[in-house]
Amino acid sequence: MNRLSLSFNLAGVFFLILVVSQSVYANQNLQQDNQHVQGWNKFVDDALALHAKLTANKKLDIKNRVGSYATNKDFYIESQYYDKGRLISQLQWEKDKPKKIHTIEVYVRDNKGRVIRDFMAAYLPQYRNAPIQTLISFHHYNNNLHAFRSFDASGEIVLERCTGTNAQGQVVNLLLDENELFNDNEGVMESAKYESCFKGLKQNELGKYIIPQ
């Protein structure tokens, strides 16, 4: 497994772990909001379409494995799609219901091979009326710093992340969740470290990328 490539998925893993313990509450909320349900399920369909586009007519290296949860042994089959050593996408399908998507993440790269956008969605093993999490992340590179800003498929900003070393040789490791982004009590977003990470990242709204592309 390419751990460097999969590091981009930390945001998705973080939120998935966070919400699993709240699955019943989430299910009740999703049932009450049909627009949310329809929009987030459409996002999954669009992400699958992007996966199909990026993998069409290519000689790919596909790596498969079976994955489990504590109470769901061998629950999903994960397939990772590589093109010339670069991860294009990774999909998980329910093992016993192979037409049911469990998670998807699709990467869009620049001409240097760097991820510039990725689209992620995850369903819980139960309560599948809509994904429990969707993330659209915009990646930005300033010298030895890698930052990304993530929105959900409703257009709300939910996460910012930055790691690396800045021009002063300082190690940077920033993680701002939704609450911290809107209540910056410690002034992180006014700091030089934050500026060095996110200067030049112009994507402040989801915009057209509500459809993965």
DODRENFI-26644 format. One line per field, with one value per residue (C-alpha): chain; y, z, x. Coordinates in steps of 0.001 Angstrom, whole numbers, plus 500000, padded with zeros to 6 digits. Each point is the difference from the previous one (the first is absolute). Layout:
N
kette <- A; ...
c2 <- Y; ...
c3 <- Z; ...
c1 <- X; ...
END
This chain:
213
kette <- A; A; A; A; A; A; A; A; A; A; A; A; A; A; A; A; A; A; A; A; A; A; A; A; A; A; A; A; A; A; A; A; A; A; A; A; A; A; A; A; A; A; A; A; A; A; A; A; A; A; A; A; A; A; A; A; A; A; A; A; A; A; A; A; A; A; A; A; A; A; A; A; A; A; A; A; A; A; A; A; A; A; A; A; A; A; A; A; A; A; A; A; A; A; A; A; A; A; A; A; A; A; A; A; A; A; A; A; A; A; A; A; A; A; A; A; A; A; A; A; A; A; A; A; A; A; A; A; A; A; A; A; A; A; A; A; A; A; A; A; A; A; A; A; A; A; A; A; A; A; A; A; A; A; A; A; A; A; A; A; A; A; A; A; A; A; A; A; A; A; A; A; A; A; A; A; A; A; A; A; A; A; A; A; A; A; A; A; A; A; A; A; A; A; A; A; A; A; A; A; A; A; A; A; A; A; A; A; A; A; A; A; A
c2 <- 500000; 503400; 501764; 503288; 500182; 498815; 502746; 502259; 497902; 500873; 502442; 497350; 497478; 502595; 500865; 496418; 498895; 503012; 499324; 496213; 500281; 502383; 497897; 499848; 503762; 500585; 497625; 501889; 503315; 498666; 498537; 503432; 501824; 498574; 502707; 499087; 496293; 500531; 502426; 497856; 496812; 501861; 501054; 496312; 499289; 502904; 498803; 496548; 501637; 501879; 496760; 498352; 502916; 500054; 496240; 499476; 498578; 499821; 497117; 500079; 498259; 499034; 498895; 498272; 499121; 498932; 502310; 499424; 501793; 498668; 498927; 499529; 497490; 500094; 502735; 501673; 499487; 502941; 500618; 502531; 501158; 501074; 501552; 499877; 499817; 502851; 499310; 501074; 498768; 497524; 498424; 497707; 497782; 497874; 496460; 498301; 502660; 500865; 502637; 502072; 502602; 500459; 502735; 501783; 502436; 501362; 502072; 502666; 500790; 502798; 499501; 499428; 497122; 501886; 499626; 503290; 498801; 496913; 498891; 497666; 498447; 497308; 498063; 498328; 496205; 500663; 502963; 500388; 502573; 502443; 500180; 500817; 502160; 501761; 502022; 502074; 501052; 502605; 499495; 502693; 499859; 502746; 498759; 497237; 500579; 498025; 501425; 499131; 501508; 497679; 500581; 497621; 499374; 502620; 502652; 500494; 500306; 497320; 499601; 501567; 498109; 500951; 498051; 500429; 502471; 503740; 502395; 500561; 496286; 499612; 496804; 500817; 497733; 501823; 498406; 502198; 498462; 501695; 501558; 501381; 501453; 502109; 500677; 500681; 500818; 499410; 502093; 497142; 501314; 503323; 498388; 499984; 496175; 500000; 502626; 497981; 496964; 501470; 503058; 499512; 497433; 501885; 497393; 501534; 498537; 496624; 501492; 497780; 497224; 498899; 497723; 498097; 501017
c3 <- 500000; 499042; 503375; 498562; 497575; 502583; 502412; 498039; 501385; 503639; 500036; 498881; 502529; 502786; 499331; 499398; 503361; 501659; 498749; 500241; 503673; 499064; 497231; 501373; 500498; 496533; 498459; 501584; 498681; 496499; 499841; 500810; 497194; 496586; 498162; 501929; 499306; 496276; 499658; 501821; 498194; 496691; 501055; 500333; 496527; 498606; 501756; 498476; 496582; 500518; 501045; 496807; 497888; 501581; 499735; 496495; 497322; 502285; 500897; 503752; 502949; 502222; 503571; 501947; 503635; 502365; 502926; 503302; 502959; 503540; 499585; 496207; 499004; 496326; 499392; 496906; 497073; 499311; 496539; 499374; 496431; 499045; 496737; 499612; 503763; 500769; 501946; 497982; 502281; 502692; 500378; 502603; 499217; 502432; 499683; 500244; 497879; 497380; 498273; 503196; 500314; 503514; 499480; 497025; 499588; 496636; 499433; 497354; 499371; 498304; 497304; 502731; 501409; 503128; 501315; 499505; 500799; 501546; 500453; 502800; 501279; 502583; 501076; 503347; 499946; 500950; 499536; 496329; 498972; 499359; 500484; 503560; 498718; 496787; 499450; 497090; 500682; 498179; 500358; 499958; 500049; 501245; 499821; 502647; 501300; 498928; 500977; 499151; 500633; 500119; 499429; 500273; 497091; 501373; 499468; 503659; 500910; 502570; 500226; 499301; 500273; 499453; 500542; 499095; 500648; 499413; 498690; 503551; 500444; 502434; 499949; 499235; 501020; 499888; 500233; 500236; 500216; 499275; 503449; 500003; 496513; 501110; 503554; 499699; 503677; 499962; 496893; 497996; 496760; 500540; 500573; 497692; 499948; 498726; 497377; 498783; 499565; 498368; 498131; 496388; 500701; 498407; 500331; 502722; 498690; 498574; 496850; 496907; 501801; 501669; 496946; 500200; 497094
c1 <- 500000; 501393; 499942; 501258; 497093; 497519; 501050; 497636; 497147; 500703; 497124; 497557; 501279; 499826; 496379; 498925; 501381; 498402; 496507; 499774; 499121; 497171; 498470; 496458; 499858; 501419; 497496; 497095; 501313; 500553; 496522; 498585; 501855; 499142; 501910; 503130; 499481; 499480; 502895; 502537; 498976; 500318; 503490; 500924; 498617; 502019; 503154; 499497; 499627; 503277; 501696; 498760; 501262; 503461; 500484; 498577; 502301; 503036; 502253; 499560; 501545; 497068; 500650; 497234; 499587; 497236; 499229; 498231; 498498; 499855; 496387; 500036; 502649; 501008; 497451; 501460; 502326; 502293; 501420; 502758; 500614; 503525; 501133; 503790; 500409; 497608; 496833; 496943; 497252; 499068; 496599; 498513; 497026; 497993; 501333; 496602; 498268; 502631; 497862; 499764; 502738; 501384; 502595; 501516; 502861; 501141; 503147; 500576; 503671; 501926; 502643; 502600; 497998; 498934; 496465; 498151; 496472; 498510; 496418; 499015; 496766; 499313; 496934; 499545; 499602; 496367; 497641; 500849; 497417; 502879; 503776; 500957; 502864; 500933; 503168; 501242; 503580; 502093; 503742; 502668; 503798; 502327; 503596; 500162; 496489; 496948; 496613; 496441; 496593; 496980; 496298; 497084; 497641; 497608; 502680; 500952; 503677; 500811; 503776; 503390; 503280; 503644; 503209; 503637; 502822; 499721; 502649; 501315; 500623; 497112; 497980; 496351; 497155; 496660; 496585; 496916; 496561; 496685; 499659; 503544; 499605; 497044; 501191; 503718; 500426; 503762; 500632; 501484; 498533; 501770; 503395; 503016; 499938; 496431; 500842; 502977; 497725; 496932; 501283; 498942; 497269; 497128; 497260; 497843; 496727; 499104; 498500; 499915; 501867; 496793; 500158; 503301; 502224
END
